[in-house]
């Protein structure tokens, strides 16, 4: 008799992450891996995203995604994915994650957590929205409270820009934006639509300060119990879902921008921003983090940045 395995995410039905996880469940339905059971959004059940991550690591659930920043405190190597203003070419970054950089990170996660990385998903370039004023330079950030995910590197980078950075769980994102606990938040553009944040934040600046990478993970103990044929079936399904997810991420970045503009949101493109000033404000944070990372990992993921740090 086939066993049931559980997939779960933390975004609603309109999310490309939910769509990709649904595709993965369908690909695995009827396979030797078992019978999939999908919970698209644990926050709709009153759970936090953090509780989802815990349930994946302890084996209560079997496949889910998480932003890399959530795990970087335990796996310092993941900081290579979260350096501010370090990625301009998403295709090159994703290709590196499909190669040596991905192998190095997968091994680091396995050594320092109970998780196995099945794949790397595209969570888009992250931009800043706020309810107060247009942000074009570091001085515009001064004193604004900004919500970000639970990553020390994210908080330090945003603080370097002048924000007062705080962390909330995804399930509280809409509330803290709506009740003005925060003045600003940072996310890929699709999330401004998915969570309807645009209703409260009329100003968006296309800073692209982080390129978001999601880890598609499973409990390492569960993965190791699968036989070679099951692992191959699982990986093939993951690869197919990953192709869809990445294509959707790129497409939705473009369509989300058009949609936000049609809704009357004031969008400042990079050409209207003091990008040099924003990058310079975070330079010390970036260089310090680079100095703490294995050179072979930086070379594999951000070769031009390694060369710049040496020169």
C-alpha positions in Angstrom: 0.0 0.0 0.0 1.3 3.5 -0.9 2.1 5.9 1.8 0.8 9.4 1.9 3.3 12.3 1.8 2.4 15.9 2.6 3.2 19.1 0.6 2.6 22.5 2.0 3.2 26.2 1.2 2.4 29.6 2.8 0.8 31.6 0.0 -2.7 31.8 -1.4 -4.3 30.4 -4.6 -3.1 33.3 -6.8 0.6 32.7 -6.0 2.9 31.2 -8.5 4.4 29.2 -5.7 1.1 27.6 -5.0 0.8 26.8 -8.7 4.2 25.2 -8.9 3.6 23.2 -5.7 0.3 22.0 -7.2 2.1 21.0 -10.4 4.6 19.0 -8.4 1.8 17.2 -6.5 0.1 16.3 -9.8 3.3 15.0 -11.3 3.9 12.8 -8.3 0.3 11.5 -8.0 0.2 7.9 -8.9 4.0 7.6 -8.7 6.1 5.2 -6.6 6.9 8.0 -4.2 3.4 7.7 -2.6 0.1 9.6 -2.6 0.5 13.4 -2.4 -1.7 15.5 0.0 -1.3 19.3 -0.6 -2.0 22.1 1.8 -1.5 25.2 -0.4 -1.5 27.8 2.4 -0.9 26.9 6.0 -1.5 30.5 7.1 -5.2 30.0 6.0 -5.3 27.4 8.7 -3.9 29.8 11.3 -0.4 28.4 11.2 2.7 30.6 10.7 5.3 30.1 8.0 7.8 29.4 10.7 5.6 26.4 11.9 5.6 25.1 8.3 9.4 25.1 8.3 9.5 23.3 11.6 7.1 20.7 10.4 9.2 20.0 7.3 12.4 19.6 9.3 10.8 17.2 11.9 9.1 15.1 9.2 5.5 15.9 9.8 5.4 17.3 6.3 7.5 16.2 3.4 7.9 18.9 0.7 7.6 22.7 1.0 9.4 25.9 0.1 11.1 28.6 2.2 12.9 31.8 1.4 16.6 31.2 1.8 16.9 34.0 4.4 14.8 32.0 6.9 17.6 29.4 7.2 20.7 31.5 6.8 21.2 32.0 10.6 21.8 28.2 10.8 23.4 27.8 7.4 25.7 30.8 7.0 26.6 29.8 3.4 23.1 30.8 2.4 24.1 34.5 2.9 25.6 34.4 -0.6 22.0 34.5 -1.9 21.1 37.5 0.2 23.9 40.0 -0.4 22.3 43.4 -1.2 22.6 44.6 -4.8 24.6 41.6 -5.9 22.5 40.0 -8.7 21.4 41.8 -11.9 21.0 38.8 -14.1 18.4 36.3 -12.8 19.2 33.8 -15.6 22.9 33.7 -14.7 22.0 33.3 -11.0 19.6 30.4 -11.6 22.1 28.7 -13.9 24.7 28.9 -11.1 22.3 27.3 -8.7 21.7 24.5 -11.1 25.4 23.9 -11.1 28.3 24.1 -8.7 26.8 26.9 -6.5 23.7 24.8 -5.9 25.7 21.7 -5.1 27.8 23.6 -2.5 24.6 25.1 -0.9 22.8 21.8 -0.9 25.7 20.2 1.0 25.9 23.1 3.5 22.1 22.8 4.2 22.4 19.0 4.7 25.3 19.4 7.1 23.7 22.1 9.3 20.0 21.2 9.3 17.6 18.3 9.0 16.6 19.3 5.4 17.5 18.2 1.9 17.3 20.8 -0.9 15.4 19.5 -3.9 15.6 22.6 -5.9 16.0 26.4 -6.1 12.9 28.5 -7.1 12.8 32.0 -8.3 11.2 34.4 -5.8 11.9 37.5 -8.0 13.7 40.7 -7.4 12.6 42.4 -4.2 11.5 46.0 -4.3 10.3 48.5 -1.7 6.7 49.8 -1.3 5.5 52.3 1.3 2.7 54.5 2.4 4.6 57.7 3.0 6.7 59.0 0.1 8.6 58.1 -3.0 11.9 56.6 -2.3 14.7 57.4 -4.6 17.8 57.7 -2.4 19.0 56.6 1.1 17.8 59.9 2.7 14.2 59.0 1.7 14.5 55.9 3.8 15.4 57.6 7.0 13.1 56.9 9.9 10.7 54.7 8.0 9.7 51.4 9.7 10.0 48.6 7.1 8.8 45.0 7.4 11.1 42.2 6.1 11.4 38.5 6.6 13.4 36.9 9.4 16.9 37.3 8.1 19.7 39.2 10.0 21.3 40.1 6.7 18.1 41.5 5.3 17.6 43.6 8.5 21.2 44.9 8.4 21.0 45.8 4.8 17.8 47.7 5.2 19.0 49.4 8.3 22.1 50.5 6.4 19.8 52.3 3.9 18.2 54.2 6.9 15.1 52.1 7.6 14.1 50.8 11.0 13.8 47.1 9.9 11.5 44.7 11.8 10.5 41.1 11.1 7.0 39.7 11.0 5.7 36.3 9.9 4.1 36.1 6.5 0.7 35.6 8.1 0.9 39.0 9.7 2.2 40.9 6.6 -1.2 42.3 5.6 -2.1 43.3 9.1 1.1 45.3 9.8 0.8 47.1 6.5 -2.9 47.8 6.9 -2.7 49.1 10.5 0.5 51.1 9.8 2.6 49.1 12.3 5.1 49.6 9.4 5.5 52.4 6.9 7.1 50.2 4.3 7.8 46.6 3.2 9.9 44.8 0.7 8.8 42.0 -1.6 8.7 40.9 -5.2 6.0 42.8 -7.1 3.8 39.8 -7.4 3.3 39.8 -3.6 2.0 43.4 -3.8 -0.9 42.0 -5.8 -1.2 38.6 -4.1 -1.6 40.2 -0.7 -3.2 43.4 -2.1 -0.6 45.6 -0.4 -1.0 48.1 -3.2 -4.2 49.3 -1.5 -2.2 50.7 1.3 1.1 51.4 -0.3 0.8 53.9 -3.3 4.6 54.3 -3.7 6.8 51.6 -5.1 10.6 51.8 -5.9 12.1 49.2 -8.2 15.3 48.9 -6.1 15.9 45.2 -6.9 18.0 45.2 -3.7 17.7 41.4 -3.3 17.1 38.6 -5.8 14.9 36.2 -3.8 15.7 32.5 -3.9 13.4 29.9 -2.5 14.6 26.6 -1.3 12.4 23.7 -2.2 13.1 21.3 0.7 12.1 18.0 2.3 13.2 16.2 5.5 16.6 14.6 4.9 15.5 11.5 6.9 12.5 11.0 4.6 14.6 11.6 1.5 17.2 9.0 2.6 14.5 6.4 3.1 13.4 6.7 -0.5 15.0 4.1 -2.8 17.0 5.2 -5.9 14.1 4.8 -8.3 11.8 6.9 -6.0 14.5 9.6 -5.7 14.8 9.8 -9.5 11.0 10.0 -9.9 10.9 12.8 -7.3 13.7 14.7 -8.8 12.3 14.5 -12.3 9.0 15.9 -11.0 10.8 18.7 -9.1 12.7 19.6 -12.2 9.5 19.9 -14.3 7.8 22.0 -11.6 10.9 24.2 -11.3 10.9 25.0 -15.1 7.3 26.1 -14.8 7.9 28.1 -11.6 10.8 30.0 -12.9 9.0 30.9 -16.2 6.0 32.1 -14.2 8.2 34.2 -11.9 9.8 36.1 -14.8 6.4 36.5 -16.6 4.7 37.8 -13.5 7.4 40.3 -12.7 6.5 42.0 -16.0 2.7 41.6 -15.8 2.7 42.7 -12.1 4.4 46.0 -13.0 1.9 46.8 -15.7 -1.0 45.9 -13.3 0.3 48.0 -10.5 0.7 51.0 -12.8 -2.9 50.5 -14.1 -4.1 50.6 -10.4 -2.6 54.0 -9.9 0.5 53.0 -7.9 3.4 55.5 -8.3 6.3 53.3 -9.5 9.8 54.6 -9.6 12.0 52.7 -12.0 15.7 52.2 -11.5 16.5 55.1 -13.9 14.8 57.4 -11.4 16.6 56.1 -8.4 20.0 57.0 -7.0 21.2 53.4 -7.4 24.9 54.3 -6.8 23.9 55.9 -3.5 21.7 52.9 -2.5 24.5 50.5 -3.3 27.1 52.5 -1.5 25.0 52.7 1.6 25.0 48.9 1.8 28.6 48.4 0.7 30.0 47.7 4.2 27.3 45.1 4.9 28.0 43.5 1.5 31.7 43.4 1.9 31.6 42.1 5.5 29.3 39.2 4.5 31.5 38.4 1.5 34.5 38.1 3.7 32.7 35.5 5.8 31.8 33.3 2.8 33.8 30.4 1.3 35.6 31.8 -1.8 34.7 28.8 -3.8 31.0 29.5 -3.2 31.3 33.1 -4.1 33.2 32.2 -7.2 30.5 29.7 -8.2 27.6 32.1 -7.6 29.0 35.7 -7.9 32.3 35.5 -9.7 32.4 39.2 -10.6 31.8 40.2 -7.0 34.6 37.9 -5.8 37.0 39.6 -8.1 35.9 43.0 -7.0 36.4 42.1 -3.3 39.9 40.9 -4.0 41.0 44.0 -6.1 
